[in-house]
Amino acid sequence: MNIILINPPASKILEEQDITNRPHLGLAYLAAVLMENGFNPKAIDARFENISLPKVVRQIKGYTPDIIGITAMTNMIVDAHNLAKTIKELFPKALIVIGGPHASAMPEEVLAEFSCFDIAVFGEGEITFLELVQAYRSISFIDELFHINGIAFRHNKKIIRNNPRPFISNLDSLPLPAWDIFPPSKRYGIMLQRGCPGRCNFCMRVLGDTVRHRSPENVFNEIKILVEKYSVTDIGFIENFGLHQGYTHKLLDMMIEHFPNIKWDTPMRVTSMNEELIKKMKKAGCERIAFGVESGDSRILKNSQKGIDLKKAIAACQIAKRYHIRTTGFFILGHPNETKDSAKKTIDLIAKMNLDEVSIGIMVPYPGTEIYKLAKAGKNGYIMISNNWKDFNKQIGNALELKGLNRKELERLQLLGYLKLYLSNFRIIELLKIVYRYKILAFSIVKKLLT
């Protein structure tokens, strides 16, 4: 049986935000589970390999697939379907399965909107996709679909949604990611845990709100393989570091003892940051911490259910700087009932914190979030101005505005936030380098403001 797992190409490449610097971790886990059960999948990570749709299609042609698994975020779902449509034209009998955050948030709607997806997987996909592949060999495949948790599918012109699949309680039971089927990379992502205890109203929590950790020993073994087999010196943890302090200190002690030369970065909640932990993280090779501050207005922060306050955010930044760890901050403009004054507080905070890098996004109403519900209902000042999934992009998207802040005003404030950070802190050379590095994106933003 020929199985292909695909991270689809973007229809437009806007520099580095559309080209990832490491292969897709989710596909690597899917592949590992399949291989553990006797299958031999192929992976095409178009965004990591920076290959176009025609090149992806050429690779698929040479493989004659039976089953194709495609993953997609919300703003990539249209590109994923364009790929699926092309595959169906070439291989009409191939089974095309869509997964990822967007399909997890609205599996029935995805099948209703996109005719070339045969099955949608929602939630954790490893066991679900394995069961699909195993059932595909059966002469009673359609009947067996009714017994696979975590999928939606079409039957007799109706869309059937099965029960959700329980989350994997023991993450150590998963095999390590199958990196051998991807092109070599200089850096890889590592999963520490799944699930998030946060209640942020803008976040897609497709992996649940209960945190499930891998054991420190299991993570250590993965790092050991990456270092010894792949000669990796640069890794990135993909979930919030430090949610469980005892667990985190144990892992750091193992890293300090055995991997003195490895460098790494991680996202982190500001509420998890303290001097003792940051000091040990630095000793273990941490070079960058990314954390979400989201707003400079206390009222906005409270209503977003982020669970942090501004003093903690500023203190977290100062601790990281004290130990010469680079900082990246994430901010959002366009919260519920956002005003020009509250947005300017965010811009002032960005300049005051003087982080090494920032990402200032405009609110995106991702399906499955509280923001999506508010925006669809026109509540809290929201106006949906586009239902095109490609516009669900925090940098150059065009999905949402507020009654008191139209899209142009939000984009002007976004640009002002970037400019004030660098100009008020006399970082003009850095600003010029960033504009050059992201020149297409910068041109797109300025063009939108002028038209």
C-alpha positions, -999 to 999 in steps of 0.1 A, spaced: 0 0 0 14 34 -10 9 61 16 20 97 13 19 123 41 20 159 29 25 194 43 11 213 13 28 241 -5 16 277 0 2 293 -32 23 324 -23 57 323 -7 62 354 14 97 349 27 103 330 59 68 329 73 58 305 45 91 284 46 98 265 78 133 258 91 125 223 103 104 194 90 69 189 102 68 172 136 32 160 133 38 142 100 69 126 115 49 111 143 22 99 119 49 82 99 66 67 129 34 50 141 27 37 106 62 23 103 60 7 137 29 -12 123 46 -24 91 37 3 66 62 23 46 49 59 41 65 86 21 66 122 33 65 154 13 70 186 34 66 212 7 70 241 31 102 228 46 116 218 12 103 250 -4 88 232 -34 59 243 -55 26 225 -63 39 212 -97 69 197 -80 48 181 -53 25 166 -80 55 152 -99 67 134 -68 32 120 -62 30 108 -98 61 87 -93 45 70 -63 9 61 -74 -7 66 -40 -35 47 -24 -39 70 6 -28 106 10 -28 123 44 -26 162 42 -23 185 72 -33 222 71 -37 252 93 -68 274 87 -51 298 62 -36 268 43 -68 248 39 -76 262 5 -41 254 -7 -45 219 7 -77 214 -12 -61 227 -44 -35 200 -40 -62 174 -32 -82 184 -64 -51 179 -85 -44 145 -69 -80 134 -75 -77 143 -112 -47 121 -115 -57 93 -91 -95 94 -87 -95 62 -65 -70 75 -40 -83 82 -5 -75 117 6 -75 124 43 -73 159 57 -61 166 93 -45 194 113 -60 223 134 -86 234 109 -101 200 103 -100 194 140 -120 225 147 -147 219 121 -145 185 104 -180 183 91 -178 218 77 -145 210 60 -160 180 42 -191 201 32 -170 229 18 -142 209 1 -154 180 -21 -120 165 -27 -113 156 9 -128 121 15 -122 119 53 -114 145 80 -95 135 111 -100 156 142 -80 156 174 -47 136 178 -42 118 145 -17 90 150 -39 62 161 -69 74 141 -49 75 108 -33 41 116 -68 26 120 -79 42 87 -50 27 69 -56 -7 84 -93 -6 76 -86 4 40 -73 -31 32 -107 -46 43 -135 -54 18 -158 -39 44 -139 -6 45 -170 16 45 -187 -3 73 -155 -1 94 -154 37 91 -184 39 115 -162 23 142 -132 46 139 -132 74 165 -120 108 156 -131 110 119 -159 125 98 -167 111 64 -194 110 37 -219 82 34 -251 82 12 -248 119 6 -246 126 43 -217 136 65 -211 114 94 -191 125 125 -180 98 148 -172 101 185 -140 119 194 -110 98 202 -97 99 237 -64 117 240 -33 96 243 -26 95 280 9 80 278 29 100 253 59 77 259 39 50 241 45 69 208 75 60 188 100 87 182 95 109 151 105 92 118 130 118 106 147 94 82 119 99 56 125 137 55 154 155 39 182 163 64 177 194 85 200 215 107 173 217 134 144 197 146 113 203 168 107 183 200 74 177 217 75 179 255 38 176 262 4 179 247 -25 199 260 -26 235 273 -41 246 307 -46 281 292 -80 295 285 -70 322 259 -101 332 239 -81 334 206 -63 300 207 -72 267 190 -68 241 217 -72 211 196 -51 189 219 -72 195 250 -67 215 282 -52 187 303 -14 187 301 2 153 293 39 152 296 64 128 281 88 115 307 122 134 310 139 101 301 119 98 269 127 133 258 164 128 268 165 97 246 152 117 216 177 144 220 205 118 223 194 102 190 192 136 173 228 145 185 244 111 178 226 100 147 218 133 130 247 155 144 221 181 155 233 210 176 201 231 174 167 221 186 134 238 193 109 227 219 74 234 205 53 236 236 55 259 266 86 251 287 84 250 325 47 242 331 58 216 357 89 229 375 101 196 390 99 179 356 116 208 339 146 209 363 151 171 360 152 174 322 176 204 323 200 186 347 202 157 322 208 181 293 235 200 312 253 167 321 251 150 287 246 177 260 269 207 268 271 219 232 235 218 221 216 251 216 179 254 218 149 277 220 114 274 234 81 291 240 72 298 276 45 313 297 57 343 316 40 328 348 65 299 346 96 321 345 117 326 376 154 334 381 164 299 393 148 283 362 161 308 337 196 305 351 196 267 346 180 271 312 209 293 301 234 268 315 217 240 295 221 259 262 189 280 259 194 308 234 159 322 230 126 323 248 93 333 231 63 343 251 29 357 245 21 390 261 -7 398 237 -17 432 250 -5 462 270 -39 469 284 -48 452 317 -85 451 310 -79 434 276 -55 409 292 -81 400 319 -109 395 294 -87 374 271 -83 349 299 -45 349 293 -38 345 330 -9 370 332 -4 406 342 18 432 328 42 433 358 49 396 353 55 400 316 80 429 321 97 410 349 100 378 328 116 398 300 141 414 324 151 380 338 158 366 304 179 397 294 199 394 326 211 360 315 216 370 279 188 349 265 172 365 235 135 372 237 106 371 213 73 386 222 39 380 206 13 407 206 -22 410 192 -42 440 180 -79 437 176 -90 420 209 -128 421 218 -138 458 223 -103 470 215 -100 507 211 -74 530 197 -63 538 233 -59 502 243 -40 494 211 -17 523 218 -10 509 253 2 477 236 24 497 213 39 516 242 45 483 261 63 468 231 87 498 230 92 497 268 100 460 269 124 464 240 124 427 231 149 413 207 121 404 183 84 409 182 54 396 163 25 420 162 -5 402 147 -40 414 140 -66 392 156 -76 361 136 -110 345 143 -98 309 142 -126 283 141 -133 267 174 -122 297 195 -143 322 215 -132 349 191 -146 330 162 -180 328 179 -180 365 188 -170 375 153 -196 354 136 -222 368 159 -210 404 154 -205 408 192 -179 428 212 -175 452 183 -164 426 157 -172 428 120 -162 398 98 -150 413 65 -139 381 48 -149 344 49 -120 334 27 -98 311 47 -66 326 31 -74 359 48 -71 342 82 -36 354 86 -24 376 114 2 395 94 -13 402 60 -48 388 64 -81 406 60 -107 386 80 -117 409 108 -121 445 120 -139 463 148 -166 490 147 -142 514 163 -111 502 145 -114 494 109 -89 472 91 -68 501 78 -65 515 113 -55 482 127 -28 478 100 -15 513 107 -12 505 144 5 473 136 31 491 115 35 518 142 42 491 167 71 478 147 85 512 140 82 525 176 101 494 190 131 500 168 131 538 165 124 547 201 152 523 212 177 536 185 178 502 168 177 517 133 202 493 117 182 463 130 150 478 115 167 482 81 179 446 82 144 433 90 128 454 63 153 440 38 149 404 51 111 406 49 110 431 20 80 414 2 60 414 34 70 449 42 60 460 7 26 442 10 18 460 43 27 494 30 8 488 -3 -23 478 16 -20 510 38 -18 532 7 -46 517 -13 
